[in-house]
Amino acid sequence: MTLITQSKLESYLWGAAMRLRGTIDAGDYKQFIFPLLFYKRLCDVFDEETDAALAEFGGDQASTDFREIHRFQIPPEAHWREVRQAARDVGRALQSALHTIEIANPGKLYSIFGDAQWTNKDRLPDSMLRDLIEHFSFLELTAANLPEDELGQGYEYLIKKFADDSGHTAAEFYTNRTVVHLMTEMLQPEPGESIYDPTCGSGGMLLSAIAHLRRQGKEWRNVRLFGQERNLMTSSIARMNCFLHGIEDFQIERGDTLSEPKLVQGDRLMQFDMVLANPPYSIKQWDRAAFASDPWGRNLYGTPPQGRADYAFWQHILCSLAPKSGRCAILFPHGVLFRQEETEMRKKLIEADLIECVLGLGPNLFYNSPMEACVVICRTAKPEERRGKILFINAVNEVTRERAQSFLTGEHVERIVKAYERFEDVPGFARIATQEEIRARVGP
């Protein structure tokens, strides 16, 4: 057994990506590197489980035939070692192996490897694929060498590196992790809860809730994670991300949340204890006409303007909250708080008394965007003493910038969370406003 250090893992993963440089756009690295990493991990753990069964049953080869000893099934012809031996048409061999594994694990791994064009020899010549496979063969990614939480950290590292490297395309699958951490700390996930992200990207927000429970030494295996993501490859990455973090109880669906919500029960949306979300901000390409007569009843406060779907996502999230335990933290551009065209919806939201806290953040915390962000916390059943009130926190100065990256430090997060939990005025930082005061500001 050789424990793989975090620095060695990061260098190994980024080294794999660098083998694509030159012929593959940086924004496309993820569709090749993540599936290969996941495939290699599956095969190495399968072998590890086989060896454990042989040791337990005194070398009895028949013991390795029981499906129960394996978390995932790897048919012999689809094993990594078989693809490694392919000299020609490597992409075809790889694509066939991945498809075979998906078929052998229909309940868990259907379509998980995405839709990368492995057989496109103009982009992925045999020599490049062989080099990539040899690079991945260099380390054994067994559970003993690389525990799930450490592999998960390596995976998160790679997601951030790809975001840094690919520029403006990053926002679709990456949200500033320090902001995610803050949002999770404010909502305080509990064991046994259901947690949802309607635009889940690579799954980072959902996994932040699990990381929070692990840090606190609380039970996390009974937490149920749910997400929806419209991009096929990104939704596949989210599912791989969950498995690589050792999480089994999750459901991540592919599809457009506004036009086709997949997490439904009968004629209504599923409802969850907690929602974390960073919806794509102010999108213009969405079906406003369909939302105006939404069959799921999500237009309860009105239909947003065509040029900005933010309030459509907001209402979707509010309809997805459980009646007693439901709470959400949504990362929005600041404009949702004051744009004229959404005034009527904003008034109705305030009257519904669902908004508990509005947190203003500093600039550059949206990925590759200088705009200022805000986090809105809503709760379906506010504590008695918070009803008819909203806490406003001005954390615009709680931000640190290093190497062209903006982030929140641990001290920033702690100060914001304490102010939220205490729910009281702090001169220059936090202020409670009553519904009457807010009503006077926004008009009758």
C-alpha positions in Angstrom: 0.0 0.0 0.0 1.4 3.4 -1.0 -0.6 6.4 0.2 -0.9 9.0 -2.5 -0.3 12.5 -1.1 -2.6 15.4 -2.1 0.3 17.2 -3.9 1.2 14.0 -5.8 -2.5 13.5 -6.8 -2.8 17.0 -8.0 0.3 16.8 -10.1 -0.8 13.5 -11.5 -4.2 14.8 -12.5 -3.0 18.1 -14.0 -0.3 16.1 -15.8 -3.0 14.1 -17.5 -4.8 17.3 -18.7 -1.5 18.7 -20.0 -1.3 15.8 -22.5 -4.4 17.2 -24.2 -2.9 20.7 -24.6 -2.5 21.8 -28.2 -5.2 19.8 -29.8 -8.0 20.1 -27.3 -9.5 23.4 -26.1 -9.0 24.0 -22.4 -12.8 24.2 -21.9 -13.1 20.6 -23.2 -10.5 19.0 -21.0 -13.1 18.0 -18.5 -15.1 15.8 -20.9 -12.0 13.5 -21.4 -10.1 13.7 -18.1 -13.0 13.2 -15.6 -14.3 10.0 -17.3 -10.8 8.5 -17.5 -10.2 9.3 -13.8 -13.5 7.7 -12.8 -12.9 4.7 -15.1 -9.4 4.1 -13.6 -10.8 4.4 -10.1 -13.6 1.9 -10.8 -11.2 -0.7 -12.1 -8.6 -0.3 -9.4 -11.2 -0.6 -6.6 -12.7 -3.6 -8.4 -9.3 -5.3 -8.3 -8.9 -4.3 -4.7 -12.3 -5.9 -3.8 -11.3 -9.0 -5.7 -8.0 -9.4 -3.8 -9.9 -8.8 -0.5 -12.3 -11.6 -1.3 -9.5 -14.0 -2.2 -7.7 -13.2 1.0 -10.9 -13.8 3.0 -11.8 -17.1 1.4 -8.3 -18.6 1.3 -7.6 -18.0 -2.3 -10.8 -19.6 -3.5 -11.3 -18.1 -7.0 -15.0 -18.9 -7.0 -15.4 -16.3 -4.2 -14.7 -13.5 -6.6 -17.7 -14.4 -8.8 -20.2 -13.1 -6.2 -21.6 -9.7 -7.5 -22.1 -8.7 -3.8 -18.4 -8.2 -3.2 -18.2 -5.4 -5.7 -19.7 -1.9 -5.5 -19.7 -1.7 -9.3 -19.4 -4.5 -11.9 -16.5 -4.4 -14.3 -16.9 -7.0 -17.1 -13.4 -8.6 -17.9 -13.5 -7.2 -21.5 -14.1 -3.7 -20.2 -11.3 -3.6 -17.7 -8.7 -0.9 -17.8 -5.9 -3.4 -18.5 -7.7 -4.5 -21.7 -7.9 -1.0 -23.1 -4.3 -0.4 -22.1 -3.3 -3.2 -24.5 -5.0 -1.7 -27.5 -2.5 -0.6 -30.1 -4.8 0.7 -32.7 -8.3 2.4 -32.6 -7.7 3.1 -28.9 -10.6 5.5 -28.8 -13.0 2.8 -30.1 -11.7 0.3 -27.5 -12.1 3.0 -24.8 -15.6 4.0 -25.9 -16.7 0.3 -26.0 -15.3 -0.4 -22.5 -17.1 2.6 -21.0 -20.4 1.7 -22.7 -20.1 -1.9 -21.5 -19.6 -0.7 -17.9 -22.6 1.5 -18.1 -24.7 -1.4 -19.3 -23.4 -3.7 -16.5 -24.4 -1.1 -13.9 -27.8 0.2 -15.2 -29.2 1.5 -12.0 -26.1 3.5 -11.0 -23.9 4.3 -14.0 -26.3 4.8 -16.9 -24.8 7.4 -19.3 -22.3 8.5 -16.6 -19.3 8.8 -18.9 -21.0 11.5 -21.0 -20.8 11.9 -24.7 -17.1 12.6 -25.4 -16.0 11.8 -29.0 -13.3 9.2 -28.1 -13.1 8.0 -31.7 -12.3 11.4 -33.3 -8.7 10.8 -34.4 -8.2 14.3 -35.5 -8.6 15.5 -31.9 -7.5 12.3 -30.2 -5.0 10.4 -32.2 -4.0 6.9 -31.0 -0.6 8.1 -29.8 -2.2 10.8 -27.6 -4.8 8.4 -26.1 -2.1 5.7 -25.4 0.0 8.4 -23.7 -2.9 9.5 -21.6 -3.8 5.9 -20.6 -0.2 5.2 -19.7 -0.1 8.3 -17.6 -3.2 7.2 -15.7 -1.8 3.7 -15.3 1.2 5.2 -13.3 -0.7 5.2 -10.0 -3.1 2.7 -8.4 -6.2 4.6 -7.4 -7.3 2.0 -4.8 -9.3 3.0 -1.7 -6.3 2.0 0.4 -4.0 4.3 -1.5 -6.4 7.1 -1.9 -9.4 7.3 0.5 -12.6 8.8 -0.9 -12.4 12.2 0.8 -8.9 12.7 -0.6 -9.8 11.6 -4.1 -12.8 13.9 -3.8 -10.5 16.8 -2.9 -8.3 16.0 -6.0 -11.4 16.0 -8.1 -12.4 19.5 -6.7 -8.9 20.7 -7.4 -9.3 19.6 -11.1 -12.6 21.3 -11.4 -11.1 24.6 -10.2 -8.1 24.2 -12.4 -10.3 23.7 -15.5 -12.3 26.7 -14.5 -9.2 28.8 -14.2 -7.8 27.5 -17.5 -11.0 27.8 -19.6 -12.0 31.4 -18.7 -15.5 32.5 -19.4 -17.0 29.0 -19.8 -16.3 28.2 -16.2 -19.4 29.7 -14.6 -21.6 26.8 -15.8 -19.9 24.3 -13.6 -18.0 26.2 -11.0 -19.0 28.5 -8.1 -16.5 30.2 -5.8 -16.0 27.5 -3.1 -15.6 30.0 -0.3 -19.0 31.4 -1.1 -20.5 27.9 -1.2 -18.9 27.2 2.2 -20.5 30.4 3.6 -24.0 29.5 2.2 -23.7 26.0 3.7 -22.7 27.3 7.1 -25.6 29.7 7.1 -28.1 26.9 6.4 -26.6 24.3 8.8 -27.5 21.0 7.1 -28.6 18.2 9.5 -28.3 14.4 9.3 -31.2 12.7 7.5 -32.2 15.8 5.5 -32.9 16.1 1.8 -30.7 18.7 0.0 -31.4 20.0 -3.5 -29.6 22.1 -6.1 -31.8 23.0 -9.2 -28.8 24.1 -11.3 -26.2 21.8 -9.8 -23.3 22.1 -12.2 -20.5 19.7 -11.1 -22.2 19.1 -7.7 -20.0 21.3 -5.5 -22.9 22.8 -3.5 -24.4 19.5 -2.7 -21.1 18.1 -1.7 -20.4 21.1 0.5 -23.3 20.0 2.7 -21.8 16.6 3.1 -18.4 18.1 3.9 -20.0 20.3 6.6 -21.5 17.2 8.4 -18.2 15.3 8.1 -16.3 18.2 9.7 -18.7 18.3 12.6 -18.5 14.5 13.0 -22.2 14.1 12.3 -23.9 11.3 10.4 -23.8 12.1 6.6 -24.6 8.8 4.9 -28.3 9.2 5.5 -28.5 12.6 3.8 -30.2 12.5 0.4 -28.8 14.7 -2.4 -30.9 15.8 -5.4 -29.8 17.9 -8.4 -30.7 18.8 -11.9 -28.3 20.1 -14.6 -29.1 20.8 -18.2 -25.6 20.1 -19.7 -25.0 16.4 -20.3 -21.3 16.3 -19.6 -21.6 18.5 -16.5 -24.4 16.4 -15.1 -22.2 13.3 -15.6 -19.3 15.0 -13.8 -21.7 15.8 -10.9 -22.6 12.1 -10.6 -19.0 10.9 -10.8 -18.2 13.6 -8.2 -20.7 12.1 -5.8 -19.5 8.5 -6.3 -15.8 9.6 -5.9 -16.8 11.2 -2.6 -18.2 7.9 -1.4 -21.9 9.1 -1.7 -24.5 6.6 -2.8 -27.9 8.2 -1.9 -28.2 10.8 -4.6 -30.3 11.6 -7.7 -29.0 13.9 -10.3 -31.2 14.4 -13.4 -30.3 16.0 -16.7 -32.6 18.6 -18.2 -33.6 22.3 -18.1 -35.1 23.0 -14.6 -37.3 25.8 -15.8 -38.8 24.1 -18.9 -38.7 20.5 -17.7 -38.3 20.0 -13.9 -37.4 16.3 -13.4 -37.7 16.0 -9.6 -41.4 15.8 -9.3 -44.0 13.7 -7.5 -47.3 13.3 -9.4 -48.5 16.7 -10.3 -46.2 18.7 -8.0 -42.5 19.5 -7.5 -40.6 17.4 -4.9 -40.0 19.4 -1.8 -36.7 19.4 0.2 -35.4 20.5 3.6 -32.6 22.6 2.1 -31.8 24.2 -1.2 -28.4 25.6 -2.2 -28.3 27.3 -5.6 -26.3 29.6 -7.9 -28.7 29.8 -10.9 -27.3 31.1 -14.2 -27.8 34.8 -13.8 -30.1 36.9 -15.9 -30.5 34.4 -18.8 -32.5 35.6 -21.8 -33.1 32.3 -23.6 -36.0 30.8 -21.7 -39.6 30.0 -22.4 -41.4 32.9 -20.6 -44.7 32.1 -22.3 -44.7 28.6 -20.8 -43.8 29.9 -17.4 -46.7 32.3 -17.5 -49.1 29.3 -17.4 -46.7 27.0 -15.5 -48.3 23.6 -14.8 -46.2 23.3 -11.6 -47.6 26.6 -10.2 -44.2 28.2 -10.0 -45.4 31.6 -11.2 -47.1 32.3 -7.8 -45.5 35.8 -7.5 -45.6 36.7 -11.2 -43.8 36.0 -14.5 -40.3 37.5 -14.9 -39.3 39.6 -17.9 -37.9 37.8 -20.9 -34.5 39.3 -20.5 -34.0 38.0 -16.9 -35.0 34.6 -15.6 -33.7 35.1 -12.1 -37.1 35.3 -10.4 -38.2 32.2 -12.3 -35.5 30.2 -10.6 -36.2 31.9 -7.3 -39.9 30.9 -7.5 -39.0 27.4 -8.5 -36.8 27.1 -5.4 -39.5 28.5 -3.1 -41.9 25.9 -4.5 -39.3 23.2 -3.8 -39.0 23.9 -0.1 -40.6 21.6 2.5 -43.4 23.4 4.4 -41.9 23.2 7.9 -38.1 22.6 7.5 -37.5 24.2 4.1 -34.8 26.8 3.8 -32.6 28.0 0.9 -29.5 30.1 0.1 -29.4 31.5 -3.4 -26.5 33.3 -4.9 -27.8 36.1 -7.2 -26.4 39.2 -9.0 -27.3 42.3 -6.9 -29.8 43.4 -9.5 -32.5 41.1 -8.2 -32.8 43.5 -5.2 -33.7 46.7 -7.0 -34.4 46.2 -10.7 -37.5 48.1 -11.7 -39.0 45.5 -13.9 -39.3 43.0 -11.1 -40.8 45.4 -8.5 -44.2 43.7 -8.3 -42.8 40.3 -7.8 -40.4 41.7 -5.1 -43.3 43.2 -3.2 -45.2 39.9 -3.2 -42.2 38.1 -2.0 -41.8 40.5 0.9 -45.5 40.2 1.8 -45.1 36.4 1.8 -42.6 36.8 4.6 -40.3 34.1 3.3 -37.1 36.2 3.0 -35.0 35.9 6.2 -31.7 37.5 5.3 -30.2 39.4 2.4 -26.4 39.4 2.4 -24.5 41.7 0.1 -21.1 40.4 -1.0 -18.2 42.2 -2.5 -17.2 42.3 -6.2 -15.5 39.5 -8.2 -17.0 36.6 -6.3 -18.9 35.4 -9.3 -16.5 33.4 -11.4 -14.8 35.6 -14.0 -17.2 38.4 -13.5 -16.6 41.7 -11.6 -20.2 42.2 -10.6 -21.2 42.2 -6.9 -23.2 39.2 -5.7 -25.8 38.7 -3.0 -27.0 35.7 -1.1 -30.7 35.6 -0.2 -31.8 33.2 2.6 -35.4 32.2 2.6 -37.3 30.0 5.1 -40.8 28.6 4.9 -41.4 28.6 8.7 -39.4 31.5 10.3 -39.0 31.4 14.0 -41.6 33.6 15.8 -39.1 36.3 16.7 -38.0 36.7 13.0 -41.4 37.0 11.4 -42.2 40.2 9.6 -38.5 41.0 9.6 -35.5 40.7 7.2 -31.9 40.9 8.3 -29.7 42.9 5.9 -25.9 42.2 6.1 -23.5 44.5 4.3 -20.4 42.3 3.8 -19.1 44.1 0.7 -15.7 44.6 2.5 -15.5 41.0 3.7 -13.4 39.8 0.7 -9.7 39.1 0.1 -8.1 39.2 -3.3 -4.9 37.4 -4.1 -3.4 36.4 -7.5 -6.4 37.8 -9.4 -8.8 35.6 -7.3 -11.3 36.9 -4.8 -12.4 34.8 -1.9 -13.7 34.8 1.6 -11.4 33.9 4.5 -12.4 31.8 7.5 -12.7 35.0 9.5 -15.0 36.6 6.9 -17.3 33.5 6.9 -17.4 33.4 10.7 -18.3 37.1 11.1 -21.1 36.8 8.6 -22.5 33.6 10.0 -22.4 35.0 13.6 -24.3 38.1 12.5 -26.9 35.9 10.8 -27.4 33.6 13.8 -27.6 36.5 16.3 -30.1 38.3 14.0 -29.5 41.7 15.5 -28.2 45.1 14.5 -24.5 45.6 14.2 -23.5 49.2 13.3 -22.2 49.5 9.8 -22.6 45.7 9.2 -26.0 44.3 9.9 -29.5 45.8 10.3 -33.0 44.3 10.9 -35.7 45.9 8.8 -39.4 45.3 9.4 -41.9 44.7 6.7 -43.4 48.1 7.3 -40.0 49.8 6.7 -39.4 47.8 3.5 -42.9 48.5 2.3 -42.3 52.2 2.7 -39.2 51.9 0.6 -40.6 50.0 -2.3 -44.0 51.7 -2.3 -47.5 50.5 -1.8 
